[in-house]
Amino acid sequence: MKETGNAGLDMRKLAHRADMRLSNVQSYFKSRDDVLMAMATRYFAECTSQVQLLTVDNPNLALRERARVLILTGLHNGDDVSDIYRIFRELWAISSRNDAIRDLMADYY
């Protein structure tokens, strides 16, 4: 999704990118929406994991200091953050017309 955006995501491209047959991909994901849900679920789980890693080591830090650590970490990892934002932007757009993605995003927040 970070390479082609939501509009460029289809089952054939996914199969090609994963070096799998289309029928194999379709046995795991019955529809494009299933792929989007799996991607969004993994994305938000990874985001949660990263935030927890950044804050668990310093549970006694004040909220302001924790926020500063998160921001500085983001600034130091600019390229990775750019990809994360690109994916988030796509998921946000999808959530306006996909109830399952919208609910997943709301649960994350």
MDAnalysis code that builds the backbone (N, CA, C; Angstrom):
import MDAnalysis as mda
import numpy as np

u = mda.Universe.empty(327, n_residues=109, atom_resindex=np.repeat(np.arange(109), 3), trajectory=True)
u.add_TopologyAttr("name", ["N", "CA", "C"] * 109)
u.add_TopologyAttr("resid", np.arange(1, 110))
u.add_TopologyAttr("resname", ["MET", "LYS", "GLU", "THR", "GLY", "ASN", "ALA", "GLY", "LEU", "ASP", "MET", "ARG", "LYS", "LEU", "ALA", "HIS", "ARG", "ALA", "ASP", "MET", "ARG", "LEU", "SER", "ASN", "VAL", "GLN", "SER", "TYR", "PHE", "LYS", "SER", "ARG", "ASP", "ASP", "VAL", "LEU", "MET", "ALA", "MET", "ALA", "THR", "ARG", "TYR", "PHE", "ALA", "GLU", "CYS", "THR", "SER", "GLN", "VAL", "GLN", "LEU", "LEU", "THR", "VAL", "ASP", "ASN", "PRO", "ASN", "LEU", "ALA", "LEU", "ARG", "GLU", "ARG", "ALA", "ARG", "VAL", "LEU", "ILE", "LEU", "THR", "GLY", "LEU", "HIS", "ASN", "GLY", "ASP", "ASP", "VAL", "SER", "ASP", "ILE", "TYR", "ARG", "ILE", "PHE", "ARG", "GLU", "LEU", "TRP", "ALA", "ILE", "SER", "SER", "ARG", "ASN", "ASP", "ALA", "ILE", "ARG", "ASP", "LEU", "MET", "ALA", "ASP", "TYR", "TYR"])
u.atoms.positions = np.array([
    [0.822, -1.185, 0.000],
    [0.000, 0.000, 0.000],
    [0.868, 1.252, 0.000],
    [2.029, 1.191, 0.647],
    [2.873, 2.379, 0.686],
    [3.458, 2.696, -0.682],
    [3.523, 1.708, -1.572],
    [4.088, 1.949, -2.902],
    [3.047, 2.433, -3.893],
    [1.836, 1.875, -3.838],
    [0.832, 2.174, -4.860],
    [-0.398, 2.881, -4.326],
    [-0.508, 2.971, -3.000],
    [-1.706, 3.551, -2.422],
    [-2.872, 2.578, -2.509],
    [-3.971, 2.991, -1.943],
    [-5.157, 2.148, -1.922],
    [-5.651, 1.825, -3.326],
    [-5.645, 2.818, -4.203],
    [-6.161, 2.613, -5.558],
    [-5.345, 1.591, -6.346],
    [-4.065, 1.475, -6.046],
    [-3.214, 0.550, -6.785],
    [-3.135, -0.844, -6.188],
    [-3.836, -1.068, -5.100],
    [-3.782, -2.367, -4.434],
    [-4.829, -3.296, -5.029],
    [-4.391, -4.373, -5.636],
    [-5.326, -5.395, -6.082],
    [-4.719, -6.775, -5.833],
    [-5.550, -7.773, -5.920],
    [-5.141, -9.131, -5.561],
    [-4.023, -9.655, -6.470],
    [-4.077, -9.329, -7.747],
    [-3.024, -9.797, -8.675],
    [-1.667, -9.191, -8.329],
    [-1.653, -7.894, -8.058],
    [-0.397, -7.236, -7.683],
    [0.139, -7.785, -6.373],
    [-0.769, -8.029, -5.447],
    [-0.371, -8.595, -4.167],
    [0.261, -9.968, -4.361],
    [-0.371, -10.798, -5.179],
    [0.165, -12.136, -5.455],
    [1.540, -12.043, -6.111],
    [1.669, -11.147, -7.067],
    [2.956, -10.975, -7.748],
    [4.029, -10.517, -6.763],
    [3.690, -9.524, -5.941],
    [4.646, -8.983, -4.967],
    [5.066, -10.026, -3.937],
    [4.121, -10.912, -3.568],
    [4.408, -11.966, -2.589],
    [5.014, -13.201, -3.242],
    [5.175, -13.141, -4.569],
    [5.708, -14.279, -5.332],
    [4.869, -15.534, -5.083],
    [3.568, -15.337, -5.169],
    [2.608, -16.425, -4.983],
    [1.643, -16.442, -6.163],
    [0.970, -17.547, -6.307],
    [-0.110, -17.610, -7.286],
    [-1.320, -16.878, -6.723],
    [-2.093, -16.317, -7.629],
    [-3.292, -15.596, -7.225],
    [-4.228, -16.509, -6.436],
    [-4.369, -17.736, -6.857],
    [-5.265, -18.670, -6.159],
    [-4.807, -18.921, -4.723],
    [-3.505, -18.921, -4.490],
    [-2.996, -19.097, -3.125],
    [-3.329, -17.895, -2.252],
    [-3.164, -16.715, -2.802],
    [-3.508, -15.500, -2.055],
    [-5.000, -15.511, -1.738],
    [-5.803, -15.893, -2.727],
    [-7.252, -15.899, -2.534],
    [-7.700, -16.966, -1.535],
    [-6.878, -17.967, -1.298],
    [-7.252, -18.951, -0.284],
    [-7.079, -18.369, 1.125],
    [-6.189, -17.394, 1.277],
    [-5.998, -16.718, 2.560],
    [-6.937, -15.521, 2.722],
    [-7.129, -14.805, 1.638],
    [-7.940, -13.591, 1.651],
    [-9.011, -13.697, 0.572],
    [-10.244, -13.765, 0.994],
    [-11.353, -13.960, 0.052],
    [-11.660, -12.705, -0.762],
    [-11.284, -11.550, -0.223],
    [-11.576, -10.307, -0.922],
    [-10.489, -9.274, -0.628],
    [-10.530, -8.226, -1.387],
    [-9.612, -7.100, -1.187],
    [-9.824, -6.492, 0.202],
    [-11.070, -6.440, 0.637],
    [-11.361, -5.916, 1.973],
    [-10.703, -6.762, 3.064],
    [-10.638, -8.081, 2.861],
    [-9.954, -8.945, 3.827],
    [-8.463, -8.608, 3.892],
    [-7.885, -8.309, 2.739],
    [-6.474, -7.904, 2.695],
    [-6.291, -6.593, 3.458],
    [-7.174, -5.641, 3.203],
    [-7.083, -4.348, 3.887],
    [-7.207, -4.507, 5.399],
    [-8.134, -5.342, 5.848],
    [-8.290, -5.566, 7.290],
    [-7.031, -6.186, 7.886],
    [-6.464, -7.163, 7.200],
    [-5.244, -7.803, 7.700],
    [-4.098, -6.797, 7.765],
    [-3.977, -5.973, 6.726],
    [-2.915, -4.972, 6.707],
    [-3.114, -3.941, 7.820],
    [-4.342, -3.477, 7.979],
    [-4.623, -2.469, 9.003],
    [-4.413, -3.042, 10.399],
    [-4.845, -4.271, 10.610],
    [-4.662, -4.912, 11.914],
    [-3.185, -5.017, 12.254],
    [-2.400, -5.449, 11.295],
    [-0.957, -5.568, 11.525],
    [-0.315, -4.198, 11.732],
    [-0.723, -3.234, 10.936],
    [-0.176, -1.881, 11.045],
    [-0.413, -1.312, 12.446],
    [-1.657, -1.381, 12.931],
    [-1.962, -0.816, 14.239],
    [-1.311, -1.613, 15.361],
    [-1.181, -2.911, 15.205],
    [-0.480, -3.722, 16.212],
    [0.990, -3.307, 16.285],
    [1.603, -3.078, 15.132],
    [3.004, -2.644, 15.103],
    [3.162, -1.253, 15.704],
    [2.249, -0.346, 15.390],
    [2.297, 0.999, 15.981],
    [2.206, 0.921, 17.494],
    [1.274, 0.127, 17.986],
    [1.111, -0.032, 19.429],
    [2.368, -0.599, 20.059],
    [2.941, -1.597, 19.427],
    [4.157, -2.228, 19.933],
    [5.305, -1.226, 20.015],
    [5.461, -0.411, 18.991],
    [6.541, 0.573, 18.975],
    [6.363, 1.619, 20.069],
    [5.144, 2.089, 20.247],
    [4.885, 3.075, 21.296],
    [5.175, 2.466, 22.663],
    [4.760, 1.219, 22.871],
    [5.010, 0.561, 24.154],
    [6.509, 0.392, 24.401],
    [7.261, 0.056, 23.368],
    [8.708, -0.081, 23.532],
    [9.356, 1.235, 23.936],
    [8.855, 2.321, 23.396],
    [9.433, 3.625, 23.690],
    [9.119, 4.102, 25.099],
    [8.029, 3.640, 25.651],
    [7.624, 4.163, 26.953],
    [7.801, 3.182, 28.097],
    [7.887, 1.897, 27.817],
    [7.953, 0.916, 28.895],
    [9.273, 0.983, 29.661],
    [10.333, 1.377, 28.983],
    [11.628, 1.433, 29.650],
    [11.703, 2.544, 30.691],
    [10.868, 3.534, 30.556],
    [10.903, 4.684, 31.452],
    [9.517, 4.969, 32.023],
    [8.946, 4.036, 32.774],
    [7.572, 4.243, 33.254],
    [7.436, 5.411, 34.236],
    [8.539, 5.882, 34.806],
    [8.464, 6.975, 35.765],
    [8.575, 8.361, 35.133],
    [8.791, 8.397, 33.818],
    [8.885, 9.689, 33.146],
    [7.526, 10.382, 33.131],
    [7.560, 11.680, 33.245],
    [6.339, 12.473, 33.151],
    [5.775, 12.366, 31.736],
    [4.495, 12.596, 31.600],
    [3.830, 12.514, 30.307],
    [4.497, 13.420, 29.270],
    [4.867, 14.595, 29.682],
    [5.522, 15.540, 28.766],
    [6.849, 14.969, 28.243],
    [7.612, 14.348, 29.126],
    [8.894, 13.763, 28.735],
    [8.687, 12.560, 27.812],
    [7.657, 11.767, 28.070],
    [7.355, 10.635, 27.185],
    [7.012, 11.122, 25.779],
    [6.229, 12.197, 25.708],
    [5.874, 12.771, 24.408],
    [7.122, 13.259, 23.685],
    [8.025, 13.884, 24.430],
    [9.279, 14.368, 23.833],
    [10.089, 13.204, 23.260],
    [10.171, 12.092, 23.985],
    [10.900, 10.914, 23.506],
    [10.268, 10.374, 22.225],
    [8.951, 10.306, 22.189],
    [8.260, 9.814, 20.997],
    [8.536, 10.709, 19.787],
    [8.465, 12.007, 19.984],
    [8.701, 12.946, 18.880],
    [10.141, 12.865, 18.398],
    [11.086, 12.860, 19.308],
    [12.494, 12.772, 18.912],
    [12.796, 11.465, 18.186],
    [12.205, 10.386, 18.637],
    [12.400, 9.101, 17.959],
    [11.870, 9.172, 16.533],
    [10.712, 9.792, 16.380],
    [10.148, 9.957, 15.041],
    [11.034, 10.793, 14.142],
    [11.602, 11.858, 14.690],
    [12.477, 12.722, 13.901],
    [13.772, 12.011, 13.499],
    [14.267, 11.145, 14.345],
    [15.506, 10.427, 14.047],
    [15.308, 9.306, 13.043],
    [14.076, 8.895, 12.848],
    [13.770, 7.810, 11.908],
    [12.901, 8.339, 10.778],
    [13.303, 9.415, 10.166],
    [12.509, 10.120, 9.167],
    [11.995, 9.282, 8.019],
    [12.850, 8.459, 7.407],
    [12.400, 7.665, 6.263],
    [11.341, 6.658, 6.669],
    [11.561, 5.984, 7.785],
    [10.574, 5.017, 8.264],
    [9.269, 5.714, 8.616],
    [9.357, 6.866, 9.237],
    [8.172, 7.612, 9.626],
    [7.398, 8.046, 8.391],
    [8.109, 8.427, 7.345],
    [7.454, 8.820, 6.103],
    [6.597, 7.676, 5.561],
    [7.125, 6.455, 5.588],
    [6.355, 5.292, 5.150],
    [5.163, 5.049, 6.054],
    [5.373, 5.201, 7.348],
    [4.289, 5.005, 8.310],
    [3.174, 6.011, 8.043],
    [3.522, 7.269, 7.810],
    [2.511, 8.290, 7.549],
    [1.786, 8.021, 6.246],
    [2.513, 7.563, 5.244],
    [1.900, 7.259, 3.950],
    [0.837, 6.170, 4.120],
    [1.176, 5.130, 4.860],
    [0.225, 4.047, 5.095],
    [-0.948, 4.549, 5.928],
    [-0.656, 5.334, 6.971],
    [-1.724, 5.874, 7.804],
    [-2.682, 6.721, 6.975],
    [-2.143, 7.551, 6.103],
    [-2.980, 8.405, 5.251],
    [-3.918, 7.565, 4.398],
    [-3.397, 6.473, 3.852],
    [-4.225, 5.577, 3.039],
    [-5.316, 4.922, 3.890],
    [-4.951, 4.441, 5.069],
    [-5.941, 3.817, 5.946],
    [-7.011, 4.819, 6.366],
    [-6.591, 6.049, 6.639],
    [-7.544, 7.087, 7.027],
    [-8.549, 7.325, 5.903],
    [-8.065, 7.401, 4.672],
    [-8.952, 7.600, 3.524],
    [-9.907, 6.415, 3.360],
    [-9.385, 5.213, 3.516],
    [-10.216, 4.011, 3.396],
    [-11.289, 3.997, 4.479],
    [-10.941, 4.471, 5.673],
    [-11.885, 4.429, 6.799],
    [-13.138, 5.268, 6.553],
    [-13.055, 6.224, 5.644],
    [-14.227, 7.060, 5.364],
    [-15.303, 6.299, 4.599],
    [-14.939, 5.163, 4.003],
    [-15.920, 4.387, 3.247],
    [-15.930, 2.901, 3.614],
    [-15.149, 2.526, 4.612],
    [-15.081, 1.131, 5.029],
    [-15.288, 1.078, 6.546],
    [-16.451, 0.594, 6.946],
    [-16.806, 0.591, 8.369],
    [-15.846, -0.236, 9.212],
    [-15.392, -1.368, 8.696],
    [-14.494, -2.232, 9.469],
    [-13.158, -1.541, 9.742],
    [-12.615, -0.873, 8.740],
    [-11.350, -0.148, 8.914],
    [-11.573, 1.040, 9.858],
    [-12.700, 1.726, 9.714],
    [-13.014, 2.850, 10.605],
    [-13.081, 2.379, 12.061],
    [-13.736, 1.239, 12.289],
    [-13.845, 0.710, 13.653],
    [-12.482, 0.287, 14.193],
    [-11.664, -0.299, 13.344],
    [-10.319, -0.702, 13.764],
    [-9.491, 0.525, 14.149],
    [-9.616, 1.579, 13.348],
    [-8.891, 2.806, 13.644],
    [-9.380, 3.421, 14.953],
    [-10.673, 3.397, 15.174],
    [-11.234, 3.934, 16.415],
    [-10.759, 3.106, 17.620],
    [-10.689, 1.799, 17.472],
    [-10.183, 0.948, 18.553],
    [-8.727, 1.260, 18.863],
    [-7.945, 1.516, 17.845],
    [-6.535, 1.832, 18.045],
    [-6.395, 3.094, 18.887],
    [-7.165, 4.100, 18.542],
    [-7.089, 5.362, 19.288],
    [-7.737, 5.237, 20.643],
])
